[in-house]
Amino acid sequence: MTTPQTRPHDDAMIDMLRQQPDFAAEYLRVAFEELDEEGGEAAFLMALRHVVEARGGMAQIAEKAQLSRETLYRTLSANGNPTLKTLSAVIHAAGLRFADIAHAA
């Protein structure tokens, strides 16, 4: 009997976001709507990290956002506390706009 192949949720989500680029705005919209729930801030930052990984990776998005790679990793960690300016730079570097996230359906 063989054991089923499994892979980490993060990897599966990043692959899905790569295969379905339009899903990114919806994914971030749902995470944004859940910000007020317990763990919502960390969940939103993780969702944004998944999008960043799917849209070119940390190094490429950091360069586009004019941040160091280390700063981007720290910003998108579960304990990250990004400013609105940093969030905007990262979202734009990933090819999205706040309006895309707000109007995703």
Contact map, one row per residue, 1 for C-alpha under 8 A:
111000000000000000000000000000000000000000000000000000000000000000000000000000000000000000000000000000000
111100000000000000000000000000000000000000000000000000000000000000000000000000000000000000000000000000000
111110000000000000000000000000000000000000000000000000000000000000000000000000000000000000000000000000000
011111000000000000000000000000000000000000000000000000000000000000000000000000000000000000000000000000000
001111100000000000000000000000000000000000000000000000000000000000000000000000000000000000000000000000000
000111110000000000000000000000000000000000000000000000000000000000000000000000000000000000000000000000000
000011111011000000000000000000000000000000000000000000000000000000000000000000000000000000000000000000000
000001111111000000000000000000000000000000000000000000000000000000000000000000000000000000000000000000000
000000111111100000000000000000000000000000000000000000000000000000000000000000000000000000000000000000000
000000011111110000000000000000000000000000000000010000000000000000000000000000000000000000000000000000000
000000111111111000000000000000000000000000000000000000000000000000000000000000000000000000000000000000000
000000111111111100000000000000000000000000000000000000000000000000000000000000000000000000000000000000000
000000001111111110000000000000000000000000000000010000000000000000000000000000000000000000000000000000000
000000000111111111000000000000000000000000000000011011000000000000000000000000000000000000000000000000000
000000000011111111100000000000000000000000000000000001000000000000000000000000000000000000000000000000000
000000000001111111110000000000000000000000000000000000000000000000000000000000000000000000000000000000000
000000000000111111111111000000000000000000000000011001000000000000000000000000000000000000000000000000000
000000000000011111111000000000000000000000000000000001100000000000000000000000000000000000000000000000000
000000000000001111111000000000000000000000000000000000000000000000000000000000000000000000000000000000000
000000000000000111111111000000000000000000000000000000000000000000000000000000000000000000000000000000000
000000000000000011111111000000000000000000000000000000000000000000000000000000000000000000000000000000000
000000000000000010011111110000000000000000000000000000000000000000000000000000000000000000000000000000000
000000000000000010011111111000000000000000000000000000000000000000000000000000000000000000000000000000000
000000000000000010011111111100000000000000000000001000000000000000000000000000000000000000000000000000000
000000000000000000000111111110000000000000000000000000000000000000000000000000000000000000000001000110010
000000000000000000000111111111000000000000000000000000000000000000000000000000000000000000000000000010011
000000000000000000000011111111100000000000000010000000000000000000000000000000000000000000000000000000000
000000000000000000000001111111110000000000010011000000000000000000000000000000000000000000000000000010000
000000000000000000000000111111111000000000000000000000000000000000000000000000000000000000000000000011010
000000000000000000000000011111111100000000000000000000000000000000000000000000000000000000000000000000000
000000000000000000000000001111111110000100110010000000000000000000000000000000000000000000000000000000000
000000000000000000000000000111111110000100010000000000000000000000000000000000000000000000000000000000000
000000000000000000000000000011111111000000000000000000000000000000000000000000000000000000000000000000000
000000000000000000000000000001111111100100010000000000000000000000000000000000000000000000000000000000000
000000000000000000000000000000111111111110110000000000000000000000000000000000000000000000000000000000000
000000000000000000000000000000001111110110000000000000000000000000000000000000000000000000000000000000000
000000000000000000000000000000000111111100000000000000000000000000000000000000000000000000000000000000000
000000000000000000000000000000000011111110000000000000000000000000000000000000000000000000000000000000000
000000000000000000000000000000000010111111100000000000000000000000000000000000000000000000000000000000000
000000000000000000000000000000110111111111110000000000000000000000000000000000000000000000000000000000000
000000000000000000000000000000000011011111111000000000000000000000000000000001000000000000000000000000000
000000000000000000000000000000000000001111111100000000000000000000000000000011110000000000000000000000000
000000000000000000000000000000100010001111111110000000000000000000000000000001000000000000000000000000000
000000000000000000000000000100110110000111111111000000000000000000000000000000000000000000000000000000000
000000000000000000000000000000000000000011111111100000000000000000000000000111010000000000000000000000000
000000000000000000000000000000000000000001111111110000000000000000000000000111000000000000000000000000000
000000000000000000000000001100100000000000111111111000000000000000000000000000000000000000000000000000000
000000000000000000000000000100000000000000011111111100000000000000000000000100000000000000100000000000000
000000000000000000000000000000000000000000001111111110000000000000000000000100000000000000000000000000000
000000000100110010000000000000000000000000000111111111000000000000000000000000000000000000000000000000000
000000000000010010000001000000000000000000000011111111100000000000000000000000000000000000000100000000000
000000000000000000000000000000000000000000000001111111111100100000000000000000000000000001000100000000000
000000000000010000000000000000000000000000000000111111111100000000000000000000000000000000000000000000000
000000000000011011000000000000000000000000000000011111111000000000000000000000000000000000000000000000000
000000000000000001000000000000000000000000000000001111111000100000000000000000000000000000000110000000000
000000000000000000000000000000000000000000000000000111111111100000000000000000000000000000000100000000000
000000000000000000000000000000000000000000000000000111111111100000000000000000000000000000000000000000000
000000000000000000000000000000000000000000000000000110011111110000001001100000000000000000000000000000000
000000000000000000000000000000000000000000000000000000011111111000011000000000000000000000000000000000000
000000000000000000000000000000000000000000000000000000011111111100000000000000000000000000000000000000000
000000000000000000000000000000000000000000000000000100111111111110000000000000000000000001001100000000000
000000000000000000000000000000000000000000000000000000000111111111111001000000000000000001001000000000000
000000000000000000000000000000000000000000000000000000000011111111111000000000000000000000000000000000000
000000000000000000000000000000000000000000000000000000000001111111100000000000000000000000001000000000000
000000000000000000000000000000000000000000000000000000000000111111100000000000000000000011011000000000000
000000000000000000000000000000000000000000000000000000000000011111110000000000000000000010000000000000000
000000000000000000000000000000000000000000000000000000000000011111111011000000000000000000000000000000000
000000000000000000000000000000000000000000000000000000000010011001111111000000000000000000000000000000000
000000000000000000000000000000000000000000000000000000000110011000111111100000000000000000000000000000000
000000000000000000000000000000000000000000000000000000000000000000011111110000000000000000000000000000000
000000000000000000000000000000000000000000000000000000000000000000111111111000000000000000000000000000000
000000000000000000000000000000000000000000000000000000000100010000111111111100000000000000000000000000000
000000000000000000000000000000000000000000000000000000000100000000001111111110000000000000000000000000000
000000000000000000000000000000000000000000000000000000000000000000000111111110110000000000000000000000000
000000000000000000000000000000000000000000000000000000000000000000000011111110111100000000000000000000000
000000000000000000000000000000000000000000001101100000000000000000000001111111110100000000000000000000000
000000000000000000000000000000000000000001001100000000000000000000000000111111110000000000000000000000000
000000000000000000000000000000000000000011101100000000000000000000000000000111110000000000000000000000000
000000000000000000000000000000000000000001000000000000000000000000000000011111111000000000000000000000000
000000000000000000000000000000000000000001001000000000000000000000000000011111111100000000000000000000000
000000000000000000000000000000000000000000000000000000000000000000000000001000111110000000000000000000000
000000000000000000000000000000000000000000000000000000000000000000000000001100011111111000000000000000000
000000000000000000000000000000000000000000000000000000000000000000000000000000001111111000000000000000000
000000000000000000000000000000000000000000000000000000000000000000000000000000000111111100000000000000000
000000000000000000000000000000000000000000000000000000000000000000000000000000000111111110000000000000000
000000000000000000000000000000000000000000000000000000000000000000000000000000000111111111000000000000000
000000000000000000000000000000000000000000000000000000000000000000000000000000000111111111100000000000000
000000000000000000000000000000000000000000000000000000000000000000000000000000000001111111110000110000000
000000000000000000000000000000000000000000000000000000000000000011000000000000000000111111111000000000000
000000000000000000000000000000000000000000000000000100000000110010000000000000000000011111111100000000000
000000000000000000000000000000000000000000000001000000000000000000000000000000000000001111111111110000000
000000000000000000000000000000000000000000000000000000000000000010000000000000000000000111111111100000000
000000000000000000000000000000000000000000000000000000000000110110000000000000000000000011111111000000000
000000000000000000000000000000000000000000000000001100110000100000000000000000000000000001111111000000000
000000000000000000000000000000000000000000000000000000100000000000000000000000000000000000111111100000000
000000000000000000000000100000000000000000000000000000000000000000000000000000000000000000111111110110000
000000000000000000000000000000000000000000000000000000000000000000000000000000000000000100110011111110000
000000000000000000000000000000000000000000000000000000000000000000000000000000000000000100100001111111000
000000000000000000000000000000000000000000000000000000000000000000000000000000000000000000000000111111100
000000000000000000000000100000000000000000000000000000000000000000000000000000000000000000000001111111110
000000000000000000000000110110000000000000000000000000000000000000000000000000000000000000000001111111110
000000000000000000000000000010000000000000000000000000000000000000000000000000000000000000000000011111110
000000000000000000000000000000000000000000000000000000000000000000000000000000000000000000000000001111111
000000000000000000000000110010000000000000000000000000000000000000000000000000000000000000000000000111111
000000000000000000000000010000000000000000000000000000000000000000000000000000000000000000000000000000111
